[in-house]
Amino acid sequence: MQWRLTTQDAVYVIPNRPVPGTAGQPGRWTGSYEQLRAEWQIDRSWAAAFEGVHYQAGDVIRRAGGRDVNYLGLELRFGW
């Protein structure tokens, strides 16, 4: 769950950029972030990971034109 400290401030996204239309708007709750990640150590040098993320946008973000988003990622790592 994510909230902003005050409704007088904007909602910010990476890299610290304000979302237009959110400053001074009602609603401190900005959304919820859910993540599922599975990792597998294949052998001494190789590892793999799968990640699924869902972000449910709060009302203040929806009123500014935002929406829910989903992300899927697959990662393969090699190390020595």
MIMARPA-33370 format. One record per residue: residue in three letters; x, y negated, z negated of N, C-alpha, C in turn. Coordinates in steps of 0.02 Angstrom, whole numbers, always signed. Last residue first. Layout:
N
resn:ALA | neast:X | nnorth:Y | nup:Z | caeast:X | canorth:Y | caup:Z | ceast:X | cnorth:Y | cup:Z
...
END
This chain:
80
resn:TRP | neast:+1530 | nnorth:+795 | nup:+599 | caeast:+1587 | canorth:+841 | caup:+590 | ceast:+1621 | cnorth:+828 | cup:+525
resn:GLY | neast:+1363 | nnorth:+793 | nup:+668 | caeast:+1416 | canorth:+767 | caup:+625 | ceast:+1472 | cnorth:+819 | cup:+618
resn:PHE | neast:+1219 | nnorth:+747 | nup:+753 | caeast:+1279 | canorth:+787 | caup:+754 | ceast:+1331 | cnorth:+755 | cup:+710
resn:ARG | neast:+1040 | nnorth:+749 | nup:+757 | caeast:+1103 | canorth:+720 | caup:+733 | ceast:+1159 | cnorth:+772 | cup:+737
resn:LEU | neast:+891 | nnorth:+701 | nup:+827 | caeast:+941 | canorth:+754 | caup:+828 | ceast:+1008 | cnorth:+723 | cup:+810
resn:GLU | neast:+721 | nnorth:+663 | nup:+801 | caeast:+791 | canorth:+643 | caup:+791 | ceast:+835 | cnorth:+705 | cup:+792
resn:LEU | neast:+573 | nnorth:+593 | nup:+850 | caeast:+611 | canorth:+654 | caup:+847 | ceast:+684 | cnorth:+635 | cup:+846
resn:GLY | neast:+424 | nnorth:+509 | nup:+798 | caeast:+495 | canorth:+508 | caup:+815 | ceast:+525 | cnorth:+577 | cup:+807
resn:LEU | neast:+280 | nnorth:+411 | nup:+820 | caeast:+308 | canorth:+478 | caup:+815 | ceast:+381 | cnorth:+474 | cup:+836
resn:TYR | neast:+165 | nnorth:+298 | nup:+753 | caeast:+233 | canorth:+307 | caup:+778 | ceast:+253 | cnorth:+380 | cup:+769
resn:ASN | neast:+25 | nnorth:+189 | nup:+764 | caeast:+53 | canorth:+255 | caup:+751 | ceast:+122 | cnorth:+260 | cup:+784
resn:VAL | neast:-68 | nnorth:+51 | nup:+695 | caeast:-19 | canorth:+79 | caup:+741 | ceast:+4 | cnorth:+148 | cup:+717
resn:ASP | neast:-209 | nnorth:-61 | nup:+692 | caeast:-173 | canorth:-3 | caup:+666 | ceast:-123 | cnorth:+21 | cup:+718
resn:ARG | neast:-183 | nnorth:-235 | nup:+739 | caeast:-220 | canorth:-172 | caup:+737 | ceast:-178 | cnorth:-118 | cup:+704
resn:GLY | neast:-206 | nnorth:-417 | nup:+750 | caeast:-169 | canorth:-354 | caup:+741 | ceast:-214 | cnorth:-293 | cup:+738
resn:GLY | neast:-273 | nnorth:-537 | nup:+752 | caeast:-266 | canorth:-501 | caup:+815 | ceast:-227 | cnorth:-436 | cup:+810
resn:ALA | neast:-298 | nnorth:-593 | nup:+632 | caeast:-247 | canorth:-627 | caup:+673 | ceast:-235 | cnorth:-590 | cup:+739
resn:ARG | neast:-385 | nnorth:-503 | nup:+577 | caeast:-412 | canorth:-568 | caup:+597 | ceast:-363 | cnorth:-607 | cup:+640
resn:ARG | neast:-291 | nnorth:-402 | nup:+546 | caeast:-342 | canorth:-390 | caup:+598 | ceast:-371 | cnorth:-457 | cup:+623
resn:ILE | neast:-223 | nnorth:-461 | nup:+441 | caeast:-187 | canorth:-447 | caup:+503 | ceast:-236 | cnorth:-436 | cup:+560
resn:VAL | neast:-323 | nnorth:-468 | nup:+345 | caeast:-289 | canorth:-530 | caup:+365 | ceast:-251 | cnorth:-520 | cup:+431
resn:ASP | neast:-360 | nnorth:-331 | nup:+328 | caeast:-406 | canorth:-379 | caup:+360 | ceast:-371 | cnorth:-442 | cup:+384
resn:GLY | neast:-220 | nnorth:-222 | nup:+368 | caeast:-268 | canorth:-254 | caup:+324 | ceast:-309 | cnorth:-306 | cup:+361
resn:ALA | neast:-185 | nnorth:-78 | nup:+467 | caeast:-181 | canorth:-151 | caup:+458 | ceast:-236 | cnorth:-175 | cup:+411
resn:GLN | neast:-103 | nnorth:+63 | nup:+433 | caeast:-171 | canorth:+38 | caup:+435 | ceast:-169 | cnorth:-36 | cup:+418
resn:TYR | neast:+15 | nnorth:+155 | nup:+513 | caeast:+6 | canorth:+93 | caup:+476 | ceast:-65 | cnorth:+69 | cup:+487
resn:HIS | neast:+91 | nnorth:+310 | nup:+511 | caeast:+29 | canorth:+275 | caup:+525 | ceast:+26 | cnorth:+212 | cup:+482
resn:VAL | neast:+217 | nnorth:+415 | nup:+577 | caeast:+200 | canorth:+357 | caup:+536 | ceast:+132 | cnorth:+329 | cup:+559
resn:GLY | neast:+317 | nnorth:+558 | nup:+577 | caeast:+255 | canorth:+528 | caup:+599 | ceast:+235 | cnorth:+473 | cup:+551
resn:GLU | neast:+465 | nnorth:+638 | nup:+627 | caeast:+434 | canorth:+588 | caup:+585 | ceast:+369 | cnorth:+563 | cup:+617
resn:PHE | neast:+587 | nnorth:+764 | nup:+616 | caeast:+525 | canorth:+741 | caup:+648 | ceast:+491 | cnorth:+693 | cup:+600
resn:ALA | neast:+757 | nnorth:+806 | nup:+640 | caeast:+704 | canorth:+777 | caup:+599 | ceast:+646 | cnorth:+758 | cup:+643
resn:ALA | neast:+906 | nnorth:+906 | nup:+626 | caeast:+850 | canorth:+879 | caup:+664 | ceast:+798 | cnorth:+852 | cup:+616
resn:ALA | neast:+1082 | nnorth:+931 | nup:+638 | caeast:+1022 | canorth:+923 | caup:+598 | ceast:+968 | cnorth:+891 | cup:+642
resn:TRP | neast:+1239 | nnorth:+1014 | nup:+650 | caeast:+1178 | canorth:+989 | caup:+681 | ceast:+1121 | cnorth:+985 | cup:+632
resn:SER | neast:+1345 | nnorth:+1070 | nup:+577 | caeast:+1356 | canorth:+1009 | caup:+617 | ceast:+1292 | cnorth:+977 | cup:+642
resn:ARG | neast:+1300 | nnorth:+1185 | nup:+510 | caeast:+1344 | canorth:+1137 | caup:+476 | ceast:+1351 | cnorth:+1070 | cup:+512
resn:ASP | neast:+1131 | nnorth:+1192 | nup:+572 | caeast:+1194 | canorth:+1224 | caup:+551 | ceast:+1237 | cnorth:+1170 | cup:+519
resn:ILE | neast:+1008 | nnorth:+1126 | nup:+547 | caeast:+1013 | canorth:+1182 | caup:+593 | ceast:+1075 | cnorth:+1224 | cup:+578
resn:GLN | neast:+913 | nnorth:+1064 | nup:+432 | caeast:+985 | canorth:+1071 | caup:+441 | ceast:+996 | cnorth:+1134 | cup:+482
resn:TRP | neast:+775 | nnorth:+967 | nup:+457 | caeast:+799 | canorth:+1035 | caup:+462 | ceast:+874 | cnorth:+1033 | cup:+475
resn:GLU | neast:+639 | nnorth:+872 | nup:+389 | caeast:+708 | canorth:+877 | caup:+411 | ceast:+731 | cnorth:+949 | cup:+410
resn:ALA | neast:+494 | nnorth:+777 | nup:+412 | caeast:+521 | canorth:+844 | caup:+401 | ceast:+592 | cnorth:+846 | cup:+429
resn:ARG | neast:+383 | nnorth:+656 | nup:+353 | caeast:+448 | canorth:+670 | caup:+383 | ceast:+470 | cnorth:+740 | cup:+363
resn:LEU | neast:+255 | nnorth:+542 | nup:+361 | caeast:+269 | canorth:+613 | caup:+352 | ceast:+334 | cnorth:+627 | cup:+388
resn:GLN | neast:+185 | nnorth:+397 | nup:+291 | caeast:+239 | canorth:+427 | caup:+329 | ceast:+245 | cnorth:+501 | cup:+311
resn:GLU | neast:+87 | nnorth:+251 | nup:+290 | caeast:+92 | canorth:+322 | caup:+274 | ceast:+143 | cnorth:+354 | cup:+320
resn:TYR | neast:+44 | nnorth:+99 | nup:+228 | caeast:+94 | canorth:+131 | caup:+269 | ceast:+100 | cnorth:+204 | cup:+245
resn:SER | neast:-84 | nnorth:-23 | nup:+234 | caeast:-53 | canorth:+35 | caup:+202 | ceast:-10 | cnorth:+71 | cup:+253
resn:GLY | neast:-102 | nnorth:-204 | nup:+214 | caeast:-109 | canorth:-140 | caup:+246 | ceast:-79 | cnorth:-83 | cup:+206
resn:THR | neast:-114 | nnorth:-323 | nup:+145 | caeast:-93 | canorth:-327 | caup:+215 | ceast:-97 | cnorth:-260 | cup:+251
resn:TRP | neast:-208 | nnorth:-407 | nup:+28 | caeast:-190 | canorth:-340 | caup:+52 | ceast:-174 | cnorth:-344 | cup:+126
resn:ARG | neast:-252 | nnorth:-538 | nup:+14 | caeast:-183 | canorth:-523 | caup:-4 | ceast:-160 | cnorth:-455 | cup:+21
resn:GLY | neast:-357 | nnorth:-646 | nup:+89 | caeast:-339 | canorth:-575 | caup:+89 | ceast:-266 | cnorth:-563 | cup:+74
resn:PRO | neast:-372 | nnorth:-794 | nup:+191 | caeast:-389 | canorth:-751 | caup:+134 | ceast:-367 | cnorth:-679 | cup:+144
resn:GLN | neast:-233 | nnorth:-892 | nup:+253 | caeast:-293 | canorth:-853 | caup:+265 | ceast:-309 | cnorth:-808 | cup:+205
resn:GLY | neast:-110 | nnorth:-952 | nup:+241 | caeast:-168 | canorth:-987 | caup:+216 | ceast:-234 | cnorth:-951 | cup:+226
resn:ALA | neast:-46 | nnorth:-869 | nup:+383 | caeast:-32 | canorth:-914 | caup:+327 | ceast:-96 | cnorth:-951 | cup:+306
resn:THR | neast:-84 | nnorth:-804 | nup:+500 | caeast:-96 | canorth:-770 | caup:+435 | ceast:-83 | cnorth:-816 | cup:+375
resn:GLY | neast:-54 | nnorth:-857 | nup:+625 | caeast:-124 | canorth:-854 | caup:+605 | ceast:-138 | cnorth:-820 | cup:+538
resn:PRO | neast:+86 | nnorth:-756 | nup:+668 | caeast:+46 | canorth:-817 | caup:+679 | ceast:-27 | cnorth:-806 | cup:+657
resn:VAL | neast:+188 | nnorth:-685 | nup:+551 | caeast:+135 | canorth:-668 | caup:+599 | ceast:+92 | cnorth:-730 | cup:+608
resn:PRO | neast:+359 | nnorth:-735 | nup:+535 | caeast:+289 | canorth:-739 | caup:+514 | ceast:+241 | cnorth:-719 | cup:+570
resn:ARG | neast:+497 | nnorth:-626 | nup:+524 | caeast:+460 | canorth:-673 | caup:+566 | ceast:+387 | cnorth:-675 | cup:+544
resn:ASN | neast:+597 | nnorth:-535 | nup:+479 | caeast:+576 | canorth:-593 | caup:+438 | ceast:+543 | cnorth:-647 | cup:+481
resn:PRO | neast:+610 | nnorth:-451 | nup:+610 | caeast:+659 | canorth:-472 | caup:+560 | ceast:+640 | cnorth:-538 | cup:+526
resn:ILE | neast:+471 | nnorth:-378 | nup:+530 | caeast:+544 | canorth:-374 | caup:+541 | ceast:+561 | cnorth:-409 | cup:+606
resn:VAL | neast:+345 | nnorth:-493 | nup:+477 | caeast:+366 | canorth:-431 | caup:+508 | ceast:+442 | cnorth:-435 | cup:+518
resn:TYR | neast:+239 | nnorth:-566 | nup:+351 | caeast:+301 | canorth:-565 | caup:+390 | ceast:+314 | cnorth:-495 | cup:+418
resn:VAL | neast:+104 | nnorth:-674 | nup:+326 | caeast:+126 | canorth:-604 | caup:+326 | ceast:+186 | cnorth:-602 | cup:+372
resn:ALA | neast:+127 | nnorth:-833 | nup:+240 | caeast:+108 | canorth:-791 | caup:+298 | ceast:+125 | cnorth:-718 | cup:+282
resn:ASP | neast:+56 | nnorth:-903 | nup:+89 | caeast:+112 | canorth:-884 | caup:+132 | ceast:+86 | cnorth:-841 | cup:+189
resn:GLN | neast:-62 | nnorth:-914 | nup:+23 | caeast:-35 | canorth:-975 | caup:+53 | ceast:+23 | cnorth:-961 | cup:+99
resn:THR | neast:-89 | nnorth:-796 | nup:-40 | caeast:-121 | canorth:-807 | caup:+25 | ceast:-97 | cnorth:-871 | cup:+59
resn:THR | neast:+53 | nnorth:-714 | nup:-111 | caeast:+5 | canorth:-768 | caup:-112 | ceast:-26 | cnorth:-776 | cup:-42
resn:LEU | neast:+116 | nnorth:-588 | nup:-93 | caeast:+113 | canorth:-620 | caup:-159 | ceast:+60 | cnorth:-673 | cup:-163
resn:ARG | neast:+35 | nnorth:-459 | nup:-1 | caeast:+78 | canorth:-518 | caup:-2 | ceast:+67 | cnorth:-553 | cup:-69
resn:TRP | neast:+46 | nnorth:-280 | nup:-10 | caeast:+11 | canorth:-344 | caup:-23 | ceast:+61 | cnorth:-401 | cup:-14
resn:GLN | neast:+25 | nnorth:-113 | nup:+36 | caeast:+65 | canorth:-173 | caup:+42 | ceast:+21 | cnorth:-235 | cup:+32
resn:MET | neast:+42 | nnorth:+59 | nup:+0 | caeast:+0 | canorth:+0 | caup:+0 | ceast:+45 | cnorth:-62 | cup:+0
END
